[in-house]
Amino acid sequence: MKRAVALLFVLGLWLGTALPLPAIAQNVADFPPLTGRVVDNAEILTPEQEAQLTSKLQALEGQTTDQLVVVTLPTLGGYDIADYGYRLGRHWGIGQGETNNGILLLVAPNDRMVRIEVGYGLEGVMTDAYSSIIIRNDILPPFREGDYFRGIDAGVNAIATQLTLDPEEAQARAAEMVATQEDDGGLLIIGIIFLVFGVVTVGGAVAGAAAGGRGRRVSGAVDGAGVVLWTTAQILSSLASSGGGGGGRGGGGF
């Protein structure tokens, strides 16, 4: 009898530590209530700014049926923003059930993180790469200046512009924008490579002239510079081939 009780006690302890029920309950409790199209829990918007954004989001849904919700949180509480955004969107049920056309613009100012979470029904026009471009080009520059409303408003405008286009036109526009960004990044990297090459070449020539007859020492310096140049080129080339895009459905820090 005592042995059975002990086994039951051990089983209870194991179940209590193995099952993540408290963690799941805590995750749900962490989600703020959906109080409107703008949920400003971080209190970074004035009532006038919140009303202005709400009007835009309401007009967008009236025109397209797509639901865009802006949510700000003081902190993510240690959660990964991608996982938090995905779970929050499901918890709130953003978008039409049959089309899954909801989008979250999630901002955590104290964690310096922002993310665009896109429902599956809109992934064709709001791709991961295009969402990242909107964050990088429209949202983050004002954020870095401490102007949260301007960044959020710019992000809302960019998303709304994309969603109000014809789907085929929106997909083509997103692809063109991503291709342009990648081309610009590739040209920048090539320019850096040539700049490094020029600096190393000039530096080697100057070192050779200053060293005079100390050929062996100069040769070693030039060889070392060649190694640096080669390594730099390899690193930059790998960055160019990777595209430098953001992961997930569009997220970044600022």
Salt bridges, closest charged atoms under 4 A:
GLU61 OE1 - ARG37 NH1 2.42
ASP83 OD2 - ARG87 NE 3.03
GLU117 OE1 - ARG115 NE 2.80
GLU117 OE2 - ARG249 NH1 3.47
GLU123 OE2 - ARG249 NH2 2.72
GLU145 OE1 - ARG150 NH2 2.64
ASP147 OD2 - ARG150 NE 3.24
ASP153 OD1 - LYS56 NZ 2.61
